[in-house]
Amino acid sequence: MSSNQVLDLKLLKKFKNELTRFMMLYQFGIDELNTKIDILKQEFQYIHDYSPIEHVKSRIKSPESILKKVQRKNIDLSLPSIKENIKDIAGIRITCSFISDIFEISRMLENQSDIEVVEKKDYINHPKPNGYQSLHLIVKIPVFMSNGIENVYVEVQIRTIGMDFWASLEHKIYYKFDNEVPAYLSKELKNAADTVAMLDKKMEVLHEEIRKLDSDDDDIENELNLLNASGQKLNIPRALLESLSHVKE
């Protein structure tokens, strides 16, 4: 093997190791954020007996997709430049039942001390012209590696089940027609998006009515029953409850 071949092999191995570590960072970023989301979901469930999160999905762009975006945006072909300029390499999609859940989840994430929200796009109050609705966050989250802390960008999309269904269908149609969708289909998609938005608003109203009824039906005996982490009922002694009311704040 010639000296040039040895040099090329060493450079290839170095590039492979750096690329592998680069992609692993984004997986670790997703893992960190997924852990936070799961904790928030469980905490909300225990306190409010209701979870605002239905489903959570995550993905990492393939190296091929990243390179295409690098070329499209005319970004310098280096890993530091790609890391700083392409902020949606790692993505998490959170699906909710109701519109209010979307903004509640966003608020909970924004309140995390080690999460920095660097960009926020509200396509719910300001839908795209084609009818697309969702809340997009670009967050920066620390990943603790053996040689220090690496900050990783993760895109978070939060939407209702209806919004997610519409977006999935729209993506399939645009893929099938290679982004050249016939005008009549684009019109039908926009009409469907309007219908989804109207249904989401109606479901939100029903949700609020049910919550009010549940609140009216609450009594002190129900309030004395809590769920602990193992899912077992824990009856709070009335004496303890009364003693807590005398604790100075």
C-alpha positions in Angstrom: 0.0 0.0 0.0 1.4 3.4 -1.0 1.9 6.3 1.4 -0.9 8.2 -0.3 -3.3 5.3 0.2 -2.3 5.1 3.9 -2.9 8.8 4.3 -6.3 8.6 2.5 -7.3 5.6 4.7 -6.4 7.5 7.9 -8.3 10.6 6.7 -11.3 8.4 5.8 -11.3 6.7 9.3 -11.0 10.1 10.9 -13.9 11.5 8.9 -16.0 8.4 9.7 -15.3 8.7 13.4 -16.2 12.5 13.4 -19.4 11.9 11.3 -20.4 9.0 13.6 -19.9 11.2 16.7 -21.7 14.1 15.0 -24.8 12.0 14.3 -24.7 10.4 17.8 -24.9 13.9 19.3 -28.3 14.4 17.7 -29.5 11.0 18.9 -28.4 11.9 22.4 -30.1 15.2 22.1 -33.3 13.5 21.2 -32.9 11.0 24.1 -32.4 13.9 26.6 -35.5 15.8 25.3 -37.6 12.6 25.2 -36.7 11.9 28.9 -37.8 15.4 29.8 -41.1 15.1 27.8 -41.8 11.8 29.5 -41.3 13.2 33.0 -43.5 16.2 32.2 -46.2 13.9 30.8 -46.1 11.6 33.9 -46.1 14.6 36.3 -49.1 16.2 34.6 -50.9 12.9 34.6 -50.4 12.4 38.4 -51.4 16.0 39.3 -54.2 16.6 36.9 -55.4 13.0 36.2 -55.0 13.8 32.5 -52.2 13.8 30.0 -51.9 16.5 27.3 -49.6 14.2 25.3 -51.0 11.5 23.1 -48.0 10.4 21.0 -44.3 11.3 20.7 -42.2 10.5 17.6 -38.6 11.3 16.8 -36.3 11.2 13.8 -32.9 12.2 12.6 -32.2 13.4 9.1 -30.1 11.0 7.0 -26.6 12.1 5.9 -28.0 12.3 2.4 -30.9 14.6 3.4 -28.4 16.8 5.3 -26.1 17.1 2.3 -29.0 18.1 0.1 -30.0 20.8 2.5 -26.3 22.0 2.7 -26.2 22.3 -1.1 -29.7 24.0 -1.3 -28.8 26.6 1.4 -25.2 27.0 0.1 -23.7 26.2 3.5 -20.0 25.6 4.1 -19.3 21.9 3.9 -17.9 21.4 7.4 -19.4 19.7 10.4 -19.3 22.9 12.7 -21.0 24.9 9.9 -23.7 22.3 9.4 -24.3 22.0 13.1 -24.8 25.8 13.5 -26.8 26.4 10.3 -29.1 23.4 10.0 -31.2 23.3 13.1 -33.7 20.5 12.2 -31.3 17.6 11.9 -32.9 16.1 15.0 -36.7 16.3 15.3 -39.4 15.4 17.8 -43.1 15.5 17.0 -45.6 15.7 19.9 -49.3 14.9 19.2 -52.0 16.2 21.4 -55.8 15.9 21.7 -56.5 19.6 22.0 -55.2 23.0 20.9 -54.7 24.2 24.5 -52.5 21.2 25.1 -50.1 22.4 22.5 -49.4 25.7 24.2 -49.3 24.0 27.6 -46.6 21.6 26.5 -44.7 24.5 24.9 -44.9 26.5 28.1 -43.6 23.5 30.1 -40.7 23.0 27.8 -39.8 26.7 27.8 -39.7 26.7 31.6 -37.0 24.1 31.7 -33.8 25.8 32.9 -31.5 23.9 30.6 -33.6 24.3 27.5 -33.1 27.4 25.4 -35.8 28.2 22.8 -33.9 29.8 19.9 -36.9 30.0 17.5 -40.7 29.7 17.7 -43.1 29.6 14.8 -46.9 29.6 15.5 -48.6 28.1 12.5 -51.8 27.6 14.6 -52.7 31.3 15.1 -51.0 32.0 11.8 -51.5 29.0 9.5 -49.5 28.6 6.3 -51.3 29.6 3.0 -51.9 25.9 2.2 -53.7 25.4 5.6 -50.8 23.7 7.5 -51.1 24.2 11.3 -48.6 23.3 14.0 -46.4 24.9 16.6 -42.6 24.7 15.9 -39.9 25.2 18.4 -36.1 25.1 17.7 -34.5 24.4 21.1 -30.9 24.0 22.2 -30.3 21.3 24.7 -27.0 20.3 26.4 -25.6 16.8 25.9 -23.0 15.7 28.5 -20.2 13.9 26.7 -17.0 12.4 28.1 -14.9 15.4 27.0 -17.4 18.1 27.9 -20.9 19.6 27.2 -22.2 19.8 23.6 -25.2 21.9 22.8 -27.5 20.4 20.2 -30.4 21.9 18.2 -33.6 19.9 18.1 -36.8 20.9 16.2 -40.0 20.2 18.2 -43.3 20.1 16.4 -46.4 20.1 18.5 -49.8 19.6 16.9 -53.3 18.0 17.4 -54.2 14.6 16.1 -56.3 16.3 13.4 -53.4 18.5 12.3 -51.0 15.6 12.3 -53.4 13.5 10.1 -53.7 16.4 7.6 -50.0 17.0 7.5 -49.3 13.3 6.9 -51.8 13.2 4.0 -50.4 16.4 2.5 -46.9 15.1 2.6 -47.9 11.9 0.8 -49.8 13.8 -1.9 -46.8 16.2 -2.5 -44.4 13.2 -2.6 -46.6 11.4 -5.1 -46.8 14.4 -7.4 -43.2 15.4 -6.9 -44.3 18.8 -5.4 -46.4 19.5 -8.5 -49.8 19.0 -7.0 -52.8 19.7 -9.3 -54.7 22.9 -8.4 -57.9 21.0 -7.6 -56.1 18.8 -5.0 -54.4 21.8 -3.4 -57.9 23.4 -3.1 -59.3 20.2 -1.5 -56.4 20.0 0.9 -57.0 23.6 2.0 -60.7 22.9 2.5 -59.7 19.8 4.6 -57.3 21.9 6.7 -60.2 24.4 7.4 -62.4 21.5 8.4 -59.7 20.2 10.8 -59.3 23.6 12.3 -63.0 23.9 12.9 -63.2 20.5 14.4 -60.3 21.2 16.7 -62.1 24.3 18.0 -65.3 22.4 18.6 -63.5 19.7 20.4 -61.7 22.3 22.6 -65.1 23.8 23.6 -66.4 20.3 24.5 -63.2 19.6 26.5 -63.6 22.8 28.5 -67.3 21.9 29.2 -66.3 18.5 30.5 -63.6 19.9 32.7 -66.1 22.3 34.2 -68.5 19.5 35.0 -65.7 17.4 36.5 -64.7 20.4 38.7 -68.3 20.8 39.9 -68.6 17.1 40.8 -65.4 17.2 42.9 -65.9 16.6 46.7 -63.6 16.5 49.6 -63.5 12.7 49.7 -62.3 12.5 46.1 -59.6 15.1 46.9 -58.4 13.0 49.7 -57.6 10.2 47.3 -54.3 10.5 45.6 -52.4 8.3 43.2 -48.8 7.5 44.2 -46.1 6.5 41.7 -47.1 2.8 41.8 -50.7 3.6 40.9 -52.1 2.5 44.3 -54.7 4.6 46.2 -53.3 6.5 49.2 -55.9 7.8 51.7 -54.6 11.0 53.4 -55.5 11.1 57.2 -57.7 14.1 57.9 -55.4 15.0 60.9 -52.5 15.4 58.5 -54.5 17.5 56.1 -55.6 19.8 59.0 -52.0 20.1 60.2 -50.8 21.2 56.8 -53.3 24.0 56.8 -51.5 25.4 59.9 -48.1 25.3 58.4 -46.7 28.8 57.9 -45.8 29.7 54.3 
